Amino acid sequence: MHRYMQVPPSIALSGFIKHYLFLETTTEAVKQLRLFADGHTGWVFSFKDRLIRGFTADDTPAYLPDSFVYGQVNAFRDLYGHGHISLMIVVFHAHAVYSLLGIPSGELKDDILPTAELFGTAAETLYDRLLEQPGISEKIQLVEDFFGTWLSGKSFPVQPPVIAAMRFIAASKGLVTVQQLTQLTGCHERKLERAFTAGIGVSPKQFAGIVKLHVFLRCLKTSPSSTHLTSLAYDAGYADQPHLIREFKKYTGLTPSQYRHQVHPLAVNFLAFRSPGA
């Protein structure tokens, strides 16, 4: 059993939240999952069996909290699931961690933190209230009310050159040069990189690489399975197929062929490895 739903936020919160994801799946055996870079951060609520961060030397599972925030993922991170997995994920825009919390996004890079460490005890109360609501719309309304209160009187704007660079990279599908970004923003390269990493969580070059990866993934998803990888690589802006494979493996830990045949996407950047013979 596998269910997936993506819901947009209200207009009032669309500057911070990209969308809400609802994922539900069941598995009798422990299943390997993989989260990889997509340029966004998120807040995860786990309503049934908790996700597993990893295992100790004697195979004891180390569970993740029921509610946690993950920062920018530089490459990929493996998690594990068992039993009934039911998740609500608030997917933030790239700059939202800084905008909501006022802390450098780079400090959360490749990290997973209990939500209360960032949003306080109000986040724990929110989780308890979400558990009481069976409906998706009711859950979303609770989260929106939480952020409406959180943002009241708070303002941590990301520097305008960072927002301009981020939007230019996204609009250019990751095909940008450092010179273009410095000309656009009027910032020297090192100054822009420091500000971008603080506001977004990764460098402009890393962000561009992630954007380009997801351009390729969209091409892969919408093209017939017979389409040659070289053609898709060119369409996404890679120099050739070896360049694509190198970059793809850096961010996902897989080759494009393995991605096609060995995993099942639960979301655009969240994969479940197929069981042998599946």
C-alpha positions in Angstrom: 0.0 0.0 0.0 1.3 3.4 -1.0 -0.4 6.7 -1.0 0.9 10.1 -2.0 -0.7 13.6 -2.0 0.8 17.0 -2.6 -1.1 20.1 -1.4 -0.2 23.8 -2.0 -0.1 26.2 1.0 -2.3 29.2 1.4 -1.3 32.4 -0.4 -0.3 33.9 2.9 2.4 31.2 3.5 3.4 30.6 -0.1 6.5 32.7 0.4 7.8 30.2 3.0 6.1 26.9 2.2 6.5 25.2 -1.2 3.9 22.5 -0.5 2.7 19.9 1.9 3.3 16.2 1.2 1.3 13.3 2.7 3.0 9.9 2.3 1.6 6.6 3.6 3.1 3.2 3.0 3.4 -0.2 4.7 6.2 -2.7 4.7 6.6 -5.9 6.7 10.4 -6.0 6.3 12.8 -3.2 7.1 12.9 -1.1 4.0 15.8 1.1 2.9 14.8 4.7 2.1 16.9 7.5 0.6 16.4 11.2 0.9 18.5 13.2 -1.6 19.1 16.9 -2.4 16.3 18.9 -4.0 17.3 22.4 -2.8 14.6 22.5 -0.1 14.4 21.9 3.6 11.4 20.4 5.5 9.6 19.6 8.7 8.5 16.0 9.0 5.6 14.7 11.2 5.5 10.9 11.7 2.1 9.7 12.9 2.6 5.9 12.9 5.8 3.9 13.1 8.8 6.2 13.4 11.5 6.3 10.7 14.9 4.8 11.6 18.1 6.9 11.4 20.4 3.8 11.4 21.4 0.8 13.4 24.0 0.2 16.1 26.7 -2.4 15.9 24.3 -5.0 17.4 21.5 -4.0 14.9 19.5 -2.0 17.4 17.5 0.6 15.5 18.1 4.3 16.3 14.7 6.0 15.7 14.1 9.5 14.5 11.9 11.8 16.6 8.1 11.9 15.8 8.7 15.4 14.6 11.9 16.7 13.1 13.4 19.3 10.7 16.0 18.5 8.1 18.3 21.0 6.6 19.7 21.2 3.0 20.9 17.8 1.9 24.3 18.1 0.3 24.1 14.7 -1.4 21.9 11.9 0.0 21.0 10.3 3.4 19.7 6.8 4.0 16.9 6.2 6.4 14.9 3.0 7.1 11.2 2.2 7.6 9.3 -0.7 9.0 5.6 -1.2 9.6 3.0 1.5 8.9 4.7 4.8 7.8 2.4 7.8 7.7 4.2 11.2 7.1 3.2 14.8 6.7 6.0 16.9 5.4 6.0 20.7 5.3 8.4 21.3 2.4 10.0 24.8 2.8 11.3 27.1 0.1 15.1 27.1 0.0 15.4 30.4 2.1 12.6 29.6 4.6 14.8 28.3 7.5 16.6 31.6 7.7 13.5 33.6 7.1 11.5 31.7 9.9 14.3 31.2 12.4 16.9 33.8 11.7 19.7 31.3 11.9 22.2 30.6 9.1 20.8 27.8 7.0 24.3 26.4 6.5 24.2 25.4 10.2 21.5 22.9 9.4 23.1 21.4 6.3 23.0 17.6 6.3 21.5 17.7 9.8 18.3 16.4 11.3 17.0 18.1 14.5 14.1 17.5 16.8 11.6 20.2 16.0 11.4 21.5 19.6 15.1 22.6 19.4 14.1 25.1 16.7 10.5 26.0 17.3 10.2 25.3 21.0 7.5 23.6 23.0 4.8 25.0 20.8 6.0 22.5 18.1 5.4 19.6 20.5 1.9 20.9 21.2 1.3 21.2 17.4 2.3 17.5 16.9 -0.1 16.4 19.6 -3.0 18.3 18.0 -2.1 16.9 14.6 -2.4 13.4 15.9 -6.0 14.2 17.0 -7.0 15.3 13.4 -7.7 12.5 10.9 -8.3 14.8 7.9 -5.7 16.3 5.7 -7.3 19.7 5.5 -7.6 19.9 9.2 -3.9 19.1 9.6 -2.9 21.7 7.1 -5.1 24.3 8.9 -3.3 23.6 12.2 0.1 24.0 10.6 -1.0 27.2 8.9 -2.3 28.6 12.2 1.0 27.7 13.9 3.0 29.6 11.3 0.6 32.5 11.3 1.3 32.9 15.0 5.0 32.2 14.7 5.5 34.9 12.0 3.5 37.5 14.0 6.1 40.2 14.8 9.0 38.1 13.4 11.0 39.1 10.4 14.3 37.7 9.2 14.5 38.7 5.6 17.2 37.0 3.5 19.5 39.5 1.7 18.0 40.6 -1.7 21.1 39.6 -3.7 20.7 36.0 -2.4 17.0 35.9 -3.4 17.8 37.3 -6.8 20.6 34.8 -7.3 18.4 31.9 -6.2 15.6 32.9 -8.5 18.0 33.4 -11.5 19.5 29.9 -10.9 16.1 28.3 -10.8 14.8 30.2 -13.9 18.0 29.3 -15.8 17.5 25.6 -14.9 20.9 25.5 -13.1 22.8 26.6 -16.2 24.6 29.7 -14.8 28.1 30.9 -14.3 29.6 32.7 -11.3 30.2 35.7 -13.5 26.5 35.9 -14.4 25.6 35.8 -10.7 28.2 38.5 -9.6 27.0 40.7 -12.4 23.4 40.2 -11.5 23.9 40.9 -7.7 26.8 43.3 -7.8 28.5 41.2 -5.1 32.0 39.8 -5.3 32.1 36.0 -5.6 33.2 35.2 -2.0 30.8 37.6 -0.5 27.9 36.2 -2.5 28.9 32.6 -1.6 29.0 33.4 2.1 25.6 35.2 2.0 24.0 32.5 -0.2 25.2 29.7 2.1 23.9 31.5 5.1 20.5 32.2 3.5 20.0 29.0 1.5 22.2 26.4 3.1 24.4 25.5 0.2 26.7 27.5 -2.2 25.4 28.9 -5.5 27.3 26.3 -7.4 25.8 23.5 -5.3 22.3 24.9 -5.6 22.8 25.1 -9.4 23.9 21.5 -9.5 20.8 20.4 -7.6 18.5 22.4 -9.8 20.0 20.9 -12.9 19.7 17.4 -11.5 15.9 17.9 -11.0 15.6 19.3 -14.5 17.0 15.9 -15.7 14.7 14.0 -13.4 11.7 15.8 -14.9 13.0 14.9 -18.4 13.4 11.3 -17.3 9.9 11.1 -15.9 8.2 12.6 -18.9 10.2 10.8 -21.6 9.5 7.4 -23.1 11.6 4.6 -21.4 13.2 4.1 -24.8 14.8 7.6 -24.8 18.6 7.4 -24.7 20.2 8.8 -21.7 22.6 10.9 -23.8 19.7 12.8 -25.3 18.2 13.4 -21.9 21.6 14.5 -20.6 21.9 17.1 -23.4 18.3 18.3 -22.7 19.2 19.0 -19.1 22.4 20.8 -19.9 25.0 18.1 -19.1 28.1 17.9 -21.4 27.6 14.2 -22.1 26.4 11.0 -20.6 29.4 10.3 -18.4 29.1 13.9 -16.9 25.4 13.1 -16.2 26.2 9.8 -14.5 28.9 11.4 -12.4 26.7 14.2 -11.2 23.6 12.0 -10.7 25.6 9.5 -8.6 27.1 12.3 -6.5 23.7 13.5 -5.5 21.7 10.3 -5.3 24.3 7.5 -4.8 22.8 5.8 -7.8 23.3 5.7 -11.6 20.3 6.8 -13.7 19.8 3.1 -14.7 19.7 2.1 -11.0 17.3 4.9 -10.3 15.0 3.6 -13.1 15.0 -0.1 -12.0 16.0 -0.4 -8.3 14.0 2.2 -6.5 10.4 3.4 -6.2 10.0 7.2 -5.8 7.8 8.0 -2.8 8.3 11.7 -3.6 10.5 13.6 -6.0 13.6 13.3 -3.7 12.5 10.4 -1.4 13.1 6.9 -2.6 12.3 3.4 -1.4 14.6 0.6 -2.6 12.8 -2.2 -4.2 12.9 -5.7 -2.7 14.8 -8.3 -4.7 12.5 -9.7 -7.4 10.0 -6.8 -7.0 
